[in-house]
Amino acid sequence: MSTPLWALWWVWMAAALGLAIAEMVVPGFIFLGFAAGAAIVALLLLSGLVGTGSLPLLLLIFAGLSLIAWLVLRRVFARPEGQVKIIERDINEE
C-alpha cells in the first residue's frame, strides 16, 4: 500500500517553497505565514511526531501553525509602537 501524496514530508516542503516564492512576488507577509506553517508540518512529518493520519488533521495542524507563524511575523516586523507614517506634502501640489 502506497503512502498518500499529502502524507509525504517533501510535498509539504515543496508547498512551503512555492508559498515562499509567491511571497516574493506578492509582498506583504501574506504567504509567509502559510509557508512557515507548511515547512513546520513537513518537519513534523519527517521527524515522525505527526503520523500520516488523516488529511483533515494535517490541514488543521497546518492552519494552526500558519496562524501562529503569521502572528509572530506580524509582531516581529511591525512598526514600533506609536510610530505613524505622516505624509506632509502631496506630490500633486506643485
C-alpha positions in Angstrom: 0.0 0.0 0.0 1.5 3.3 -1.0 1.5 6.4 1.1 -0.9 9.2 0.1 0.7 12.2 -1.5 -0.5 14.6 1.2 1.3 12.5 3.9 4.7 12.8 2.4 7.0 15.4 4.0 8.6 16.5 0.8 5.3 17.5 -0.7 4.7 19.9 2.3 8.2 21.2 1.9 7.7 21.8 -1.8 4.4 23.6 -0.9 6.4 25.8 1.6 8.9 26.6 -1.1 6.2 27.5 -3.5 4.5 29.7 -1.0 7.8 31.4 -0.1 8.3 32.2 -3.8 4.8 33.6 -4.0 5.6 35.8 -1.1 8.5 37.3 -3.1 6.1 38.1 -6.0 3.3 39.4 -3.7 5.0 41.1 -0.7 3.2 42.0 2.5 3.6 38.9 4.6 0.5 37.2 3.1 2.0 33.9 2.1 5.0 33.8 4.5 2.9 32.6 7.4 1.5 29.8 5.2 5.0 28.9 4.0 6.2 28.7 7.6 3.2 26.5 8.6 3.8 24.1 5.7 7.6 23.9 6.5 6.8 23.0 10.1 4.3 20.4 9.1 7.0 18.9 6.8 9.4 18.8 9.7 6.8 17.2 11.9 6.1 14.5 9.3 9.8 13.9 8.7 10.6 13.6 12.4 7.6 11.3 13.0 6.0 13.4 15.6 2.8 13.6 13.4 1.7 10.4 11.8 0.4 10.1 8.3 -3.1 10.3 9.9 -6.0 11.9 8.1 -5.9 14.8 5.7 -8.2 16.9 7.9 -5.9 16.5 10.9 -2.9 17.6 8.8 -4.8 20.6 7.5 -5.9 21.6 11.0 -2.3 21.4 12.2 -1.2 23.4 9.1 -3.8 26.1 9.7 -2.9 26.4 13.4 0.8 26.6 12.8 0.3 29.1 9.9 -1.8 31.4 12.2 0.8 31.3 14.9 3.6 32.0 12.4 1.7 34.9 10.9 1.1 36.4 14.3 4.8 36.1 15.3 5.9 37.6 12.0 3.5 40.4 12.4 4.8 41.2 15.9 8.5 40.9 14.8 8.2 43.1 11.6 5.6 45.6 12.8 6.4 49.3 13.1 7.5 50.4 16.6 4.6 51.3 18.9 3.3 54.9 18.3 5.3 55.3 15.1 2.9 56.5 12.4 3.9 57.5 8.8 2.7 61.1 8.3 2.6 62.5 4.8 3.1 66.3 4.9 3.4 67.1 1.2 1.3 66.0 -1.7 3.3 65.3 -4.9 0.5 66.9 -6.9 0.6 70.3 -5.2 3.3 71.8 -7.4 
